[in-house]
Amino acid sequence: MKIRKVCSLIILLLLTNLLANAQTYHRDPELNWFNTKEHCIKGKRWSETRHFYDRLPARAEGVIRLSAWGLGNDSPGLFIRFVTDTTANPERY
């Protein structure tokens, strides 16, 4: 019984390591990465937000309903428009 638990733990650790390595970012020297905060974010109405990707101004906290404030912390509707001639379009979030 003890051996079974140890084997299960070892298998779990190996699987966790495999999943962690699958998420590892490998820099491709042919790709030109850029920070989206340095470019124009579309769909954002206010610049005085608490966090960069928030949709509502910080001054609205406590004024609007809590459920609406929670939705304002989500980033749907924000986008970046760009043109490229690449055949690959890798993205990191």
N, C-alpha and C positions, 0 to 999 in steps of 0.2 A: 504494500500500500504506500509506504514511504517512497519507494523507488518510482512509483507511478506519478506521485506528486512532483518529484524532482524532475522527471522526464517532461512532464507537462509544463513546468516552469521553464525549462531549457528551450522547449519548442516555442513557447510564448515569447521568450526573449529573442530567439532567432527570427521569428516572424516580425516582431517589432522592429528589429534592426533592418530587415529587408524593406519594410514599408518606409522607414525613415530614409533609407538610401534611395528609394524610388522618388522621393520628394526633393532630393538634393539638386540644387541648381548648378549646372555646368556652363561656364561662360564660353560662348562661341565667338571667336575673334572676328568673324565676318559680320556679326550682328551689331547694330548701333542702337544701344538702349538709351532711353531718355526718361527723365522723371516727369510724370504727368503734372506735378505741382508747378513745374516751371513753364508749362504751356497753358493755353487758355482752356479752361474747363467750361463746357457749354451746359446750359440748363440750371446753372446756379444763380439765384436771384440776389443773394446777399453775400458780401465779403466778410462781414463781421460775425461769423459763426464761431461756435466754441471749438469745434474740430474742423479740419479742412474740408472733409467730404460731407458735412452736415448740410441740410437744405434750408433750415430755418435759422433766423438770426438768434443770437444768444439772448437778446432782450425779450424774446417771446416766451422763454421758460417761465412758468408760473402764471402766465397770462392766458395761454391757450390750454385746452384740455390735455391731460397727461397722455391719453392715447394718441392724440395728434402730435404731441411733442415727441413721443417715441417713434412715430413714423417719420418725423422730420430728421431723425438721426440716421435714417437709412439713406442710401445713395441712389436708388432708382431714379432715372430721369437725368442723371449727370452723365455726360459723355464727352469724348474727345474726337474731333473730326480731323482726319489726316489722310494723306494720299501717299501711296508707296508703289514701287515697282518690283518688290520682292516676291519670290515664290513661296517663302515661308513667312508665317505671321505668328511668332511665339509671343505669348503674353504672360506676365507674372502679376499676381494679385497679392 
